[in-house]
C-alpha cells in the first residue's frame, strides 16, 4: 500500500515538471526500436528500485559537490569533484524516468542549447583538470558550467526563465521610455505609415514643443507599418517598433470603402456612418430578406433597413465583382475581401455573403518563437476566428524578416487577395493560385517540385488528398503552415479524413505481458505514425490560443490522460502572456 502511494506521488511530481508518468512512457516504448528502447526494456526496475537508485546517485552527487567546497581554493581538485557531483546528480533522474526519456528531455528544443553548453563545459573542466593542469582554464570552465547548470535547471520550472530574463533586463536596460500621458502619436505620411511621437503640452511645461536631437539625448522610436483610415481603441493598445513585439501592437488595414461600393447606395451610407464599422465582420444580402450586418464579438446581427433585397440589387452587386469560381467565391481585385454566393437550383445567385478582409499586423508575436523552430504548425479553429489573417502575417514575417523562401497555395485568393498581383500584406512571399478547389493538393505538390520553397502555407486543409499531400511535403523537409476547421484536437483525431495530420489512429491488440506491463486493456488505440505537424494550435478566440506538442498530446489523449499544454493570450495591456505546463481542458477520445 505504501509503495502504491509513493508510485502515485512520483507520477504527480513528474507531471508537474513536464515529465510523463510510467504509463505514458510505457505506451511510447512500443513505437520505436532504438538502443535506448531496448536498454529500457532489458533493465526494467520496480518503483522501489528506481527510488533507491535515484536516492543513492543523488546523495553521491551532493556529497561530491559538498566535498568540492573543501578544496575550493584548489581549482583543479574543485573542478574534478564539482563536475563529478553534477554528473551523478544529472544521472540520478534516469532512474526515475529511464535513460531514453532523460535524453529526450535534455534534447528538447526548449533546453537543447543549455544542455549542450552544460555538457561541453563539464568535458572542458575535466580536460583542463586532468590533462592541461591549468588552474585558470579550469576555473573559467567551472564558471561556465555553473551558469549553464542554473539555466538548464530553470527550464524545468514554469515561468522561471522568463522571470529571470525580465529581472536581468530590468537591471541592465538603459533605454529611455516615454509615458503615454506626455506624448501623442501622429502619422507623418498616410501611405508610408511613419508613426512619430510628439510631446503633449502640459501645465507644468507648456512651451515644451520638441525633442533635443543631440547624440546623447533620448529619442522616440519610429514604427513603420500600414495605417488604417480609422482605428478603434480596442484595435491598437500599444505602439512599438517592428522588432519590439513583446509590447504588442495590432494595426488594421481593411480597405473597407472598396467593399462598401459593392452594396446598394442606402446600405453603403448607413455603414459609413456606423460607429462600429471598424468591427464589421460581414454583410448578408439574401433575396427577399432584409440586409443584415454582423460585427465582431457580437452574437446575431443588425438589420440595415426594413426594405427587402431585390433581384436587381443582387445583379448590380455582381457586376462590380469578378467571376465566381467553382467554390462560389469571388473577390475585389487588390483587396482581401471575399464575396460568397448562394445559388438556386437553376444556378441563379439568390444570396451574397460579403466578408470583410483585413490585413492585421501584430498577431504573429503570439507564435514568433515557434516560427524559429522551423517545424510545421497546424492552426485549428472554427470559421471566423482569424486563421487566415494569421496565415497572412506569418507569410510576411517568414519571407521578409526570417528571409525564408515562402510559397502560399491560395485556393480562394483569401490569403493574397483577388487579382494577379498579390496583396502587400503577404510581403515577399510568393502566391500560387488554384484553378479549382479540388486541385489544391496537386498545386501543393507542384509548389514543392517546381519552386524549391522552404515554407509552404496552405489554408483550409479539408480532404484526404490534401492531408496526404501535406505528409508528402513534410517528409521532403519543407516547413508547413496550415489551417483546418475544428474546435479541439480531439476533433482532428476523430476525423478519419484529417487524422493523418496528427499521425493517424489505429487499434492495436497487445499480448498478455505487454497489457500487464502497461496496465491497460488488450485492445488499445495508438498513434499510427509521426504527426505531419509537430505543433498544433487551437485558436479558441482571437487572443486566446492553446498550443500542443502534437505527438505528446495525441499519445496522452489516446490513453485517457490530460496532456500539458501552453496557453498563449494577451493581457489587459495587450501584451502576450505564455503560461506553460497547463493541464489541457479539452475532451478526451
C-alpha positions, 0 to 999 in steps of 0.5 A: 500500500505504501509503495502504491502511494509513493508510485502515485506521488512520483507520477504527480511530481513528474507531471508537474515538471513536464515529465510523463508518468510510467504509463505514458512512457510505457505506451511510447516504448512500443513505437520505436526500436532504438538502443535506448528502447531496448536498454529500457526494456532489458533493465526494467526496475520496480518503483522501489528500485528506481527510488533507491537508485535515484536516492543513492546517485543523488546523495553521491552527487551532493556529497561530491559537490559538498566535498568540492567546497573543501578544496575550493581554493584548489581549482583543479581538485574543485573542478574534478569533484564539482563536475563529478557531483553534477554528473551523478546528480544529472544521472540520478533522474534516469532512474526515475524516468529511464535513460531514453526519456532523460535524453529526450528531455535534455534534447528538447528544443526548449533546453537543447542549447543549455544542455549542450553548453552544460555538457561541453563545459563539464568535458572542458573542466575535466580536460583542463583538470586532468590533462592541461593542469591549468588552474585558470582554464579550469576555473573559467570552465567551472564558471561556465558550467555553473551558469549553464547548470542554473539555466538548464535547471530553470527550464524545468520550472514554469515561468522561471526563465522568463522571470529571470530574463525580465529581472536581468533586463530590468537591471541592465536596460538603459533605454529611455521610455516615454509615458503615454500621458506626455506624448501623442502619436501622429502619422507623418505620411498616410501611405508610408505609415511613419508613426512619430511621437510628439510631446503633449503640452502640459501645465507644468511645461507648456512651451515644451514643443520638441525633442533635443536631437543631440547624440546623447539625448533620448529619442522616440522610436519610429514604427513603420507599418500600414495605417488604417483610415480609422482605428478603434481603441480596442484595435491598437493598445500599444505602439512599438517598433517592428522588432519590439513585439513583446509590447504588442501592437495590432494595426488594421488595414481593411480597405473597407470603402472598396467593399462598401461600393459593392452594396446598394447606395442606402446600405453603403451610407448607413455603414459609413456612418456606423460607429462600429464599422471598424468591427464589421465582420460581414454583410448578408444580402439574401433575396427577399430578406432584409440586409443584415450586418454582423460585427465582431464579438457580437452574437446575431446581427443588425438589420440595415433597413426594413426594405427587402433585397431585390433581384436587381440589387443582387445583379448590380452587386455582381457586376462590380465583382469578378467571376465566381469560381467553382467554390462560389467565391469571388473577390475585389481585385487588390483587396482581401475581401471575399464575396460568397454566393448562394445559388438556386437550383437553376444556378441563379445567385439568390444570396451574397455573403460579403466578408470583410478582409483585413490585413492585421499586423501584430498577431504573429508575436503570439507564435514568433518563437515557434516560427524559429523552430522551423517545424510545421504548425497546424492552426485549428479553429472554427470559421471566423476566428482569424486563421487566415489573417494569421496565415497572412502575417506569418507569410510576411514575417517568414519571407521578409524578416526570417528571409525564408523562401515562402510559397502560399497555395491560395485556393480562394485568393483569401490569403493574397487577395483577388487579382494577379498581383498579390496583396502587400500584406503577404510581403515577399512571399510568393502566391500560387493560385488554384484553378479549382478547389479540388486541385489544391493538393496537386498545386501543393505538390507542384509548389514543392517540385517546381519552386524549391520553397522552404515554407509552404502555407496552405489554408483550409486543409479539408480532404484526404488528398490534401492531408496526404499531400501535406505528409508528402511535403513534410517528409521532403523537409519543407516547413508547413503552415496550415489551417483546418476547421475544428474546435479541439484536437480531439476533433482532428483525431476523430476525423478519419479524413484529417487524422493523418495530420496528427499521425493517424489512429489505429487499434492495436491488440497487445499480448498478455505481458505487454497489457500487464506491463502497461496496465491497460486493456488488450485492445488499445488505440495508438498513434499510427505514425509521426504527426505531419505537424509537430505543433498544433494550435487551437485558436479558441478566440482571437487572443486566446490560443492553446498550443500542443506538442502534437505527438505528446498530446495525441499519445496522452489523449489516446490513453485517457490522460490530460496532456500539458499544454501552453496557453498563449493570450494577451493581457489587459495591456495587450501584451502576450502572456505564455503560461506553460505546463497547463493541464489541457481542458479539452475532451478526451477520445 
